[in-house]
Amino acid sequence: MNLQYPSSPAPTAEASLQKLQNILVQQQGEAEWKSKVQKLLSDSTTSSDQKYESIAKELAQIKIAGDPLENAKKTMLRESKMDSTLEKILEFLSIFTEVFLRLIKMIIAPLVFATLVAGVAKLGDLKAVGRIGGKTLLWFITASLVSLLLGAVLVNLFQPGHLLQLEMPSALSSAGVDHAAITLKGFITHIFPSSVIEAMAKNEILQIVVFALLFGVAAAAMDEKAHGLIKAMDALGHVMLKITSMVMYVAPFAVFSAITAIIAKKGIGILATYATFIGEFYLGLILLWLILIFVGWLLLGARVKTLLNHIKQPLLLAFSTASSESAYPKMLEQLERFGCRNRIVSFVLPLGYSFNLDGSMMYMTFASLFIAQAYGVELSIGDQVVMLLTLMITSKGIAGVPRASLVVIAGTIASFGIPEAGLVLLLGVDHVLDMGRSATNVVGNAVAAVAINKWEK
């Protein structure tokens, strides 16, 4: 037999070598081949290219009854053509994913800046707002920290991302290592922008947040002089949220291409990982509900059941539409029927929809660390604490509209060496997750309004 193999190694010698070995050991008479292949593979002094050439030379000299080597060659060529076709298809599909990610990154800076400035300005001077403002802010911060911490604990406990074992994109392959070397001084100085334009151009989310906080506080201190500016920021925020809704029309195509690529590379069994991820996240939401209801019971006693009956309709509305904001008008009405004073509810509830999204907060740490686990990005406890605090700040002012959490996650994970491409891992199941977290936001805001109302009495 005389098999014609290339005189020079193939560009993917290691892959070709492994594939050839797998095919040959399945043929009759593989005993001689298995020992020769293993001997060649165990030789640490030769490169993959050299091993490939050696096996090619051996192949040209050996004859086996039934020509299994010829069959092996044909099988390799056939699989090579299939792989080439699949790669072309996946490359075409990746266009939708790339476009979606670019559109998301386009939104981050103006959305975070506008909504955070408007949110801080609406709080006004805490001295002027008085007791209600202070108590409300304290409640929101505490609830946010509990929700974020619960998400971080659960994702570290369940480790759902490790089931994916994805390769780090080449452009970000060393990002995790570089981040680990950041010093305390470097981190603190980095969060203060030397140029806000540069920070927005690079989507440096922490730097944008610092400038937005200062801008919002200064605008609130200007009283009527800045009234028009605050309204403009509020309008800009709503425009960006509208653009977000428009961008989400691309999401189904990005979902299809992302899931197709993952299944093609990892096999159909990868869907079990998504089922696990959804189940573990909803378990986390149940735990968060139990915590919120327990707090409500401490405040109201047996009347907490009455509260849940009153908010049942807005809760179902938020779940079905995957938008906690859609339930706002009905929530306002039902909380007043429950017995909360109008001046309390009308103050706490609007702020709650920007500052107290408990379900969304838990999702942000859960999803961010899930992506990190999927790509094998190791984050220390200190890194995770910084991420938790970053998410707590960056999420403030982001309204409870569908998929707004994705924008916050996209703006945060890049600062920790986590590939933004990991967002596509969430797209296929994000709507299902959004339904649960939106309903949880309603429960969290209802308990917050009731708590502030009781404390004021």
N, C-alpha and C positions, 0 to 999 in steps of 0.2 A: 504494500500500500504506500502511496505517496501523497500525503496531505500537504497542500500548499498554504503555509502560514506566512504572515508578513515577516519580512526580514528585520523590521524594527518593531519595538514594543508598541502596543496600542496605547492611546492617551490615558485610558483607564485600565492599566495593567492589573492593578490589585483587584478591581471588580471582575475583570475578565478571568483572572486566575481562579478566584473563588467560585465563579459560576461554572467554569470548566471542571473544576474539582467535583462540585456537587453533581454535575451530569455524569461524569465518568464513573464515579463510585456506585452509581445506580445500574450500570451495565454489567452483563455477565463477564466473568473473568476480571473483576475489579481488584482482586487481591494483590496482584503484582503492582497495579497502578496506585492503589491506596498507599502502599508502603513507599513507593517512589515519590508520590505527591507529598506525603507527610515529611519525608526526609528533606525534600526541597524547601518546604514551608518552614521547617524548624531551623534552617540555616540562617542565622542572624547576620552573617557577613555579606549576604547578597541582597540587593535591592529587589523590589517588586518587579521592576522591568527585567532584571537579569533572570529572576525566577521564571517569569513568563517566557523568555527566550529559551531557557533550558527545557521547559516542558514542551515547547513547540518543536525543538529538535528531537526530543525523545519520541514524540508522537509520529514524526516522519519515519521512524525506524521500526516501529512496533506494528505488528499485524495481529488482529484478533478476529476469530471466526464471527461472521455475521456483520462485520464492519460497524461495530458500535461506535467507533471513533468518528466515522463518517456521519452517523446519526447524531452524535454529540455536536459535531460541527454545524450540521443543519439546524439543530435545536438552538444553538447559540446565535446563529444568524437570524433565525425567526424571532427569537426573544429580543434581539438587538433592534430589529425593525419595529417591533411592538413598543419597546421602550422609547425609541425615537419619536414615534407617532404620539405616544402618551405625553412626552415632554412638550411637544409642540402644542398639543391641546391645552395642557396645564399652563403653558406660557401665555396663550391667548386669554384663558380665563383669568389669569392673574391681573390683567388690565383693569378689570372691574374692582378688584380688591385694592389695587394701587390708587386708583382714582378716588375711591371712597376714603382711604386713609389720608390722602392729600386734602380732600374737602374737610374732613374732620379737623385736621391740623390748622387749616385756614381759619376755622371758626374760633379756636381756643382763646387766643389773646383778646380780641375785641369783646367776646362774650363774658369772659371772666372779669375783665376790667369794668365794663359797663354795668353788669349786674351787681358786682361787689360795691362799686361806688354808690349806686342807687340804694342798695340795701343798707349800707353804713349811714348814708345821709338821712334815710328815713328814720333811723334810730334817733338821730339828733343828739343833742348834748344830754348825757346821762343825768346830769344834775337837774336839767329841766324836765326830763321825762320822769324822774323821781323813782318812788318805790317800785312801781309796776314795771318800769323798764329794767331796773336792776334785777328784780326777781325773775323776770322773763328771760333775760340774758343768761343768768346763772343756770336756770333750768335747761335752756337750750344747749349750753356748753356741756353740762353734766350728761344730758341725754345723748348728745353726739359722741362724747368720749366712751360712754358705755356701749353704744351701738358699734362704734369702730373697733373697740377692744374685743367685743364678742365675735365680730367677723374675723379678726386676726387670730384669736384663740382657736376658733373652729377650723379655719383653713390650715393652721399648723397641726391641729390634731388629726384631721382627716387626710391631709396631703393629696387632694384630688389631682393636682397638676402633674405630679410625678408619674402618673399613669400614661401621659402623653409622650414624654421623653423626646421633645422636638430639638432639632439642631438650631443653634444660635445663628441668626443671619450674619453673614461674613462681615458686614459693615459694623456690627456691634459685638463681635466675638470677644473683645477684650474689655468691654464696658464695665462689666461687673467687677473685675479685678481693679480697674482704675478707681472705681468709686470707693472701694474698701480702704483705699489709701488716703482718703480725704480727712484732713485734720479738723478739729473743732474750730480753730481760727479760720481755716479755709472755708468751712461751711457757713459760718456766721457772716464773714465778709462777702461771700458769694450771693447771699440773699438780698443784699442791698445793691440796686442797679446803679451803674455809673452812667447809663443812658437808658431811659425808658423805651426809646425807639429800638435800640439794639435788643433789649429784653423781649419786646414784642416780636421782633423779626426772628429771634431764635426760639420763641415760645418758652422762655425761662419763666415758668409759672410762679415760683416763689418771689421773684423780683417784681413781676407784675402785681402780685398780691400786696406786697409792701407799698408800692406806689399807689395802688387803688385805695388801700386803707388810709394812707395819709391824705389823699385827694378827697375821699369821702368825708373824713373828719373835718378837714378845712372847709369843704363846701357846706357842711351842716352848721359850722360856726359863722358863716356869712349871712345866715338867715335869708331874708327876702332877696338880697342881691344875687344869691346863687340859686334861687328858686327855678329860674328858667333852665339853668345848666343841669340841675338835678332831674328836671322833667326830660331834658334831652337825653341824659344818660339812661333814664328809665325806658324811654322810647327806643334808644339804640339797643338796649338789652332785649327788648321784645322783638325788634327787627332781627337780631342775631338768632333768637330762638325760632323765629319763623324760617330763617335760612336753614337752621338745624333740621326743622321738619321737612324742608325741601330736599336737603341732602339725604335724608332717610329714604327717599324714593330709590336711591341707588343701592340701599342696603340689601334688598332681596337678591340682586345680582352678585353683590359681594359675598353674601351668605352662600349662594350656590357654588361660586368659584372656590371659596375658602374650604367648604366642607368636601367638595369634590377632590380638591388637592390633598386634603388630609386623609380621606378614605383611600385614595389612590396610593398614597405612600405608606399608610399604616394598616390598611385593611378595614373591613366592615366592623370588626370588633371594637374599633375606636368609639363607636356610638354608645357603647356601654359606659365609657368614661363620661360622656355628656349626661347620661341618665344618672350616674353617680353624683356628678356635680350639681345637677338640679335638685336631687333628693337631699343632699347634704345642705344645700343653701336653704331649702324650705324647712328643714329641721331647725336651722339657725333662726329663721323667721318665727317659727313656733316658740322657740325659747325666748325670743325677744318679746313676743306677744305676752307670754306668761309673766315676764318681768314687768311689762307695762300694766297689765291687769292687776298684778300684785300691788304695784304702787297705787293704782286707782283704788284698790280695796283698802289700803292703809288710809287713804284720804276720805273715802266715801262709805266704807263698810259694804253692806249688802246692796247699796244703791248703785254699785258699779255694774250690776246686771241691767239696771234701768238705763244707764249710760250706753251700754253696748247695744241695747234695743233701739235707742234713739239714733245711733250712728250707723245702724245696719244698712240703711238705704244708701247713704253716701259711700259707705265702705264697699258695697257691691258695685257701685258705679265706678269707683276708682279701680277696683280689680278688673272689671270688664273692659274698661277703656285704657288700662295701664297708665293712667294719669291721675295723680292725687289732686292736681289743680282743678280737674273737671268736677270734683266733688265739693269744691269750696262753697258755692252758694247754698247748697243743701246742708252742709256742715254748719254754716253760720246760723241757719234757721233752726236746726235740730238742737244745737247747744243752747240757744236761747230758750227753746221749749223745755229743755232739761232743767233750766233754772239759772244759767249763767247770765250775768248782767251784760247788756249790749256793749257798754263802753270797755269792758274787759275783753270780750270776744273779738270785737272789731279791732282791738289793738294787738292781741296775742296771735290770732289766727293768721292775719296777713304776714306777720313776721315769721310765723311758724312755717309757712310754705316756702320761705327762703332760707330759714336758719335752723329748722328742726325737722329734717327729713330722715327719721330714724331708720327706716327700711333701706333707703338709698345709701345712707352712711355705712351700714353694715355691709352692703353689697360692694362698696368701693374697696374696702380692705380685702374682702373675700375674693373679689375678682382680680385685683392687682396682684395679690400674692399667688393666686392660681396661675396667672400668666408667668410670674417669676418661676414658679415650680416647673411649669411646662417646658421652659427653656433652660432649666438647670441653673438659674441665677440664685446664688446663695446670698441671703440677706441676714445680717446679724440682728440680734435683739435691738441694738441701738438703731440700726437702719430702719427696722420696722416701726420703732417708736417715732422716729423722725417722719416716716411716711404717714403714720397715723395722724400726727399733728398737722402735717402738710395737707392731707385730705380734709381734715376738719376745717381748715382755713379756706382752702380753695373751693370747697363745696358751698360755702356761704354765699348767698345771693343767686345761686343757680335754682331756678324755679322747678317745680315738680312736673315737668313735661316729659313725654316719652323719650327715653334714651339720652336725656341730658347728662346722666351719670357717665356715659361713655366719653363725653367731652372732658369731664373732670379727670377721669382715669387716664385718658390720653395725654393730658397736660402734666400729670404727676409721675407716671411710671418712667418717662424718659429721663427724669432727674436721678433715677436709681439704676440706670443701666439695663432697664427691662425693655425689650424690643416693642415699639409701638405696633408692629405687625401682629402682635399677640391679640390685639382687639378683635381680629377676625375670628378668633376662637370663641368669642362671646356672642357674635352676631346671630348665629343660628338659633340660640336659645334665649337671647336677651329679652324678647317680648314676653316669653313665659316667666322669666325672672322678674321683669318689670311689673307684671300684674301683682305678684306677691308683695314686692317692696312698696308699690303705690298704696296698696291697702294698709300696709304697716304704717306708712306715713300718716294716714288718716287717724289710725288708733293713737299714734304718738302725739299728734296735735290736739286730739280731743282730750287726752289725759293732761296735757300741758295747760290747756285753757281752763279745765276744771280745777287744776291745782292752784293756778294763779288766782282764780275767782275765789276759792276757799281761803287762801292766805289773806286776801284783801278784806274778807269779811271780819 
